[in-house]
């Protein structure tokens, strides 16, 4: 009896250490527990292993931790081996005998090869000339409105253009572009744009100031402008380049600003919050390279993480695979190149001279595709991803 009591005390102490504070023991009811997050359904890319390691904890505090996604433990909680590339850890909550229990679990993510081979498909319809200052640079963004499949927004000729995705499996097809105006039907002059989330954007004005925006409307999409983006001193943030993306580079669960300058990629840390970023006035070097550096984002190996890409002069396209380890998007990753097969001529990549990339499974075949914009020549083209080989090795049970 005494041994059993000591075991329970040790288990409770371990939970307190994990959750980082004293947690009162209270009885949970079904209504409260139903609000908590259960583990997700199984699919082909995840494997769950539960371990009998129960703890008694408080319902409200557990709910808070679930909502904040803080239930993460470093490393495996087993002595069994696992295949390289699989990462797992965490806590699952369940109700048992009227008490809320937390159980350690292993959530496994299989290692997947990147889709870095793409086959040229064709040119997209060109934006109409004469509606803005003519410019040869094209920046494509994959946007999603109201749960629909991803459409395109393209920065071109000092305007934003909307392309409806009409693709079918095996075919990348997009509508003629429509110029995006504001919700009060005014012309919107821009000098760059980045995706914040789904249909939410950050737009760079011609004076360099960043502004929040959102695509609204169904049949006739428009831009609803918001407030200006601030810096750490609460002044308007002025972005030094029209080549930028927004992503959580430093893995603090807040989107940062990643900018392509003449000598490489830099990031400005988010000193604000997730929904309304405020960017530091100081930048930090990510990668030192060559001129015409254009950052890009996309999940090119289907593991649910956003990978960092870039294009540079002469059309070279590269990527770093993101991982759940490390303290940045590229920590521990080796930069590799993306290959575009069957371009229309041997000078095509050179003419791109700084590639802008939008990565998404536009045709719904399960493999990511590319929309590529250039800094010269007005190029805006599509390329279909070639399915990678099946990852080698099997996950060892534990």
N, C-alpha and C positions, 0 to 999 in steps of 0.2 A: 504494500500500500504506500509506504514511504517512497519507494523507488518510483512508483507511478506519479506521485505528487511532484517529485523532483524533476521527472521528465516533462510534465506539463509546465512547470515553472521555467525550465530551460527553453521550451518551445515558445512560451510567451515572451521571454526575454529576447529571443532571436527576432521575433516580429517587431518588438519595440525598436530594436536596433535598425531593422530594415526600413521601417516607416519613419524613423527619426524623431520619436518623441513618445511620451507616455500616452497610452490609449486606454480609456476606461472600457471595461467589459460590460456590454449591454446585450439584452436579448433582441434579436432581429425579428421583424414580422414580414410576411410575404409582400405586403404593400410596399414597404420600404425597399425590400430586396429587389422587387421588380424594376425599380428605377436604376439599379446598378448595371454595369456593363458586363455581360457574360462573355466568354471567349467566342471568337468568331467561328463561323462554319468552316469545316475542313474543305480544302480544295487541293488541287494537284501540286501546288507549290508550297504547302505548309504541312507540317507533321507535328502533332501535339503529344506530349508525354507527361502525364500527371504523376506526381510523387506524393505519397501519403504523409504530409507534413502539416497537420492542422494547427491553426491558431484561432483564438477568440479575439475579436476586435470590434470596434465601434462602427455602426452602420454609416453615420454621417461622415466620419473621417475617411472611411474606406471609399465612400462615394466621391468625396472630394479628390482623393488620390487617383481614382479611376478617371475622373473628368480631366484632371491635369496631366494624365498620362505619365505619372511619376513612378508607376509600379514597374521598375526595371532594375534588375540586379546584374552586376558584371560577371561574365564568365559562366561556365557550365556548373551545375550543381550535382554532378555525378562523376564517378571515376571512370566511366565507360568512355571509349573513344568515339569520335564522330568524324565524318568525312570532311576534308578541308573545304572551306567555303561556307559551311553551315554555321549559322550564328543563332544563339538561342538564350533566353533567360526571361524571367518575369514572375508575376504572381497572378493567380486566378482566384476569383472569389466565388463562393457557393454557399448555399444554405443547407444546414444539416442539423436536424433535431431542434429547430428553433433558434440555433445559434449561427451567426455569420462566421464562416471560416475562410481563411486565406490559405491557399496552397501554392507552393512553388510549382512552376511548370517550366518546360523547355519549349519555346516556340522556334521552330527550325526554318531557316530560309535556305533553299538550295542554291548553290553557286550556278550562275547561268552565264554563258558566253555572250559577249556583246554582239549586236547586229551591226557590224561595221563595213558590210559590203552592200552597196546600193546600185541599182541599175537605172540609168537615165530613162525617164519616161516621156517627158515633153515639156514644152513651155506653157505657162498659164496665160490666160488673156491679159493683155497689157492694160495698165491704168490709162484712162483717157488723158490726153495731153491738153493743156490750156486751162486746167482748173486750178493750177497752182504753179509755183516756181518750179520749172523743170529741173529734175535732178535724176541722175542715173543710179543712185543707190536705192536698194530695196531691202526692207526688213520685214520678214513674215512672222506672224504670231498665230499660234493655234489657240482659238478661243472656243468656249462652250457656253451656250446660253440656255437656261431652263432645262438642263439635263439632256439636251440634244447632242448629237455627235459633233465633233470639232469642226468648226468653220475656220476661215482665215481672215485676219486683218493684216494689211500690208501698208507699211509706211512708204510712200512714193510721191514725188512731186509736191512736197510740203503739205501733203494731205494723208488722211487715213482712208483706206479702201477696204470694203467688205466683200469677201468671196464666200458664197454658199457652197458647202461641200456636197457635191452630187456624185461622189465616188461609189463604186460597187466593188465587190471583191475582185481583185486583179486589175482594177482600172481606177486611176486617179483622175477625177473629173471635178472641175470647179466652174461656177457660174461666171458670167461677165462681172467685173467689179463695179461696186456702187460706192460713190463717195459718201463718207460718213459726215453728217452735219450735227450740230448740237440739237438738243431737244427743243430749242426755240428757233430752229431752222437757220441758224447762222453758220457761216463758213468757219471751219476749224483749221487753223494753220498750225502745223506741228513740225518738229525737227527730231523725231524719234519717239519710240513707245516701247513699253515692256509689259508683260503680263504679270499681274499680282496674284490673281486667282480666278479661274473659270472665265467670267466675263468682266472682271475688274482689271483695270489697267492703271499704269502710271505713264502719263504723257509728258514729253519734254517740249516746252514751248520754244519758240524761236529765240527767246532771250536766255534759254538754258534752264529756266525755272521748271521744276517738276510739279505736276498737278495730278490729283486723283481723278479717275474717270471710270465710267461703267457703260457697257453696251446695253441699251434697253430697247424695247419694242420687238415685235415679232416679224410682220411682213416688211416693215420699213425700219431697220435698225438705226438707232441714233446714239449719240454720245451724250451722256449726262455728266457734266463737269462737277467736280467737287472742290475741296479746299486745296491749297498748295501744300506740298510736302515740306516739312520743316527739318532744320538741322538741330544739332544738340543744343544750340543756343536759342532755339525757338524762332529763328529767322527763316525765310524762304531758302530752301536748298537749291543751289545752282549746280547742275550736273555738268562736268567738264567735257563730256563727249556725248554724241548722239548714239553711240554704240554701248548699250547697257542692258542688263537683265536684273531681275529681282529674285533672290533665292536665299535660303538659310545656309550661308556659307560656313559660319562658325558653329553651327549645330546647337544654338541656344533656343530653338523653336520660334525664332523671329526672323522675318525675311530681311536680308541685307542687300546692299546695292553692289553689283559687280560691273565694272566699267572697263571697256577696252580703250587704252590710250596708245600713243605712238610707240611705246617701248614695252608693252605687255598688258597683263590683266591686273587690276587692283580691286580691292573691296573696301566699302565704307560700312562699318558696323552699324547695326540698328540700335540706337539708344532709346527708342520708343517702345511700342508694343507690336503685337502681331498684326492687328487690323489697321493701325495708323502708324507706320514706321516714321522714325526721325533718324536721319543718318548723321554719323559723325562727320566733323569737318576735316578729320585726318584720314588719309587712306593708307592701306597696307598692301604690299606687293603680294600677289598670288603667283604670278609666273612672268618671268622676263623673256620677251621674245622679239618679234620683229614688228614692222609697221603694219597698218591696216588690220589691227587685231579686233575682231568682233566676237563677243561672247554669245553663247547659246545655251539652251537647256533642253533636256529631254531624257526620258527613261529608255536607254537603248539596249538594256538587257532584261527588261521585264521583271525586275525585282521590287518594284514599287518605290524606288528611290530616284530622285531627280539627279541626273548626271550633268556635269559641267562640260561644255563643248566650246570650241572656238574655231573661227576661220581666220586665215591670215592672207597676206599677199600671194598672188599667183594661184589662188583658189584652194590652197591646202586646208583640209578640215581635220580636226583632232578632237579627242575626248579623254576625260578621266572618269573611271568608274567610281561612283560613290559607294560607300559601305557603311554598315552600322558600327564599325569601329572607327577610332580616330576622332579628332576634334574639329576637323574641317571636311568639306566635301571631297577634297582630293588627297587627304592624308593617307599615306601608304599606297597610293595608286600611281601607276606608270602611265604617262601620256602615250596614247596610240593614235594612229591615223585612221580616218574613214576613207574608204576607196569608192570612187564613183566609176562604175563600169559603163562602157559604151556611150561616152559623151558624143555630141554631134560632130565635133572635129577636134583635132589635136591641140588647138589653141583655146578651147573652151574654158578650161580651168584657169588658165592665165588671164583670160578676159574677165573672169569673176573678180579677181584681184581683191580678195577679202570677202569671205563667204559668210552670210548670215543664215542661220539654220533654225527651222522649226521642225521638231521631231514629234510625230504622233502616228498612231495607226489610223490613217485617214480612210482607208478602204475596208477596214473591218476584217482583215484576214489573220489577225493575231500577231503580225510582225510590224514593227515601226517603219514609217516612211519618212522621207525628207522633203521639205520645201526649202529651196535654196535661193537666196537673194544675193546679189552682188553689189559691190561698191562702184563698179564701172560697167557700162554697157547696157544698163537697164535690165539685167537678166533676172528672171523669176521663173524657176523651173521646178519640176517634181521628179522624185526618184523613189522607186519601190525597194523596200528592204528585202534582202535575201535571208531566208530562215537559217539560223545558225545550226551547227551540229549539236546533237544532244550532249549535255554535259557528261563527262566521264566520271565514273566512281559512283558508289551507292552510299546512302546514308546508313551508318551503323546504328542499330537500335540501342537504346539505353534506358 
